[in-house]
Amino acid sequence: MSDVQQSSDNEETSINGESSIDEESSIDEETSVNEETLANENTLVNEETATNEVTWKDLGLNDVMLKAVENLKWEKPSLIQQKAIPPAIEGKDIIGLAETGSGKTASFALPIVQALLENPQRYFALVLTPTRELAFQISEQFTAIGSMIGLKCAVIVGGLEMKTQVLQLSKKPHIIVAAPGRLVDHLKSTKGFNLRSLKYLVLDEADRLLSNEFEKQLNTILRAVPRERKTMLFSATMTKKVHKLQRASLKDPVKVEVSTTYQTVEKLKQYYMFMPGQYKEVYLVHLLTQLHVMIFCFTCERTMRVAKLLCALGFKAVPLHGQMVQNKRIAALNKFKAKDRPILVSTDVASRGLDIPHVDAVINFDVPTHSKDYIHRVGRTARAGREGLSVTFSTQYDLELFLNIEKLIEKKLELYPHKEEDVMSLLESVMAAQKLMVDEKSQAIEDKKMGRKRRPTDNDFENDIDKKAKFKKSFKGKNKKRRVH
């Protein structure tokens, strides 16, 4: 893994003197889904069979869980919750497919916590997720649901010290929420840590976890968990390839489909803007106001460049990408969640699962190379019945990717209404900010060449906002009438 590398963490650490896991068993020996199983799931549920009249009590939740739901002010279960929770409480394996923002996390968290109440045990459930940010969010939801019963949850992800996580695992939490790579590190190097007594395995954003990117780590994890367990897969987009689902070792799963196609929510207004590549930043600035917006870029470098440009123009933006150390990633996300920074510029590390209710709009500064990623990106807005807006920037080089998205969602995106003269009136301000950034980069290179070094501080990015404040006043006057509708 990239993340934090420390030699001392490679040493074997003991937890309560237990023996290390046995990885000799083969994934091929586990019971798997076959073509016949997928064709004849126990239950196939779609949108039409759900009803708004269903209450939480109707789903089979016990009094403790009903009280937890009441404390969290969840009034009625969503469609996916109505159809996934009852079979999950019955102990069935689940394949859950629902649009983003539909409440998939609670669909597996509530049944797991209820089962934990009936059979208390440490290392009770493992939830795997492809991103660190999503892991922390899932942990928060488990902690909230189990707050009345003293539920303990540990987050095991890269970018944080191994020794701190070893201490967490030594306390034997009930729930482990983990990224595959870091969990494998602990399975291999932390003596005494094993998952042989695990009762539940959940793959959130399962299509990503079942991709080739995580194949090696997932195989290791599946060898480490018992064959007799409950398994649940949830995602907004799900692979239809049987051999990939086989790797999750499901047993007669109940397939719950709220969305049978790759679709976005009805209350999401989806637009596109077509422009020359060199003017993308100008179009971006034209769209932005003080609304809370997530901007998605393709690379870490571009994410930083766009965030710094926006700060130079007086916007309160914060970047988030995979090359940032974990504490800064958490800090950036928390600033956006707390509304301290209304604009989050991110790579796809923030595209999956994050539930931030106040996101008004999503802007795809770069068209995603994989069409399914579009669904996850725009799913950060218009969540839980709210309205939302998405705008995708397209240049002459993005046409094929753009058409692939329209084909996948079976919908033609509308052209976002705008006037070219209004957009280009901002060109001078944007170019001035870009020149300042180039000058600062040149100065940094010159300082390095001359041996003038300084130690970076945690406030470097905030300092950029202050240093470039001279652009704020002139830009504010030009852009005060620009608004994302």
Secondary structure, DSSP 8 states (H G I E B T S, - for coil): --S---GGGGS-EESTT-------S-GGGS----HHHHHT-S-EE-GGG--TT--TGGGT--HHHHHHHHHTT--S--HHHHHHHHHHHTT--EEEE--TTS-HHHHHHHHHHHHHHHS--SS-EEEE-SSHHHHHHHHHHHHHHTTTTT--EEEE-TTS-HHHHHHHHHT--SEEEE-HHHHHHHHHHEET---TT--EEEEETHHHHTSGGGHHHHHHHHHHS-SSSEEEEEESS----HHHHHTT--SS-EEEES-SSS---TTEEEEEEE--GGGHHHHHHHH--SS-EEEE-SSHHHHHHHHHHHHHTT--EEEE-TTS-HHHHHHHHHHHHTTSSSEEEE-GGGSSS---TT--EEEESS--SSHHHHHHHHTTSS-TT--EEEEEEE-TTSHHHHHHHHHHHT---EE----HHHHHTTHHHHHHHHHHHHHHHHHHHHHHHTT------TTHHHHHHHHTGGGHHHHHHHHTT----
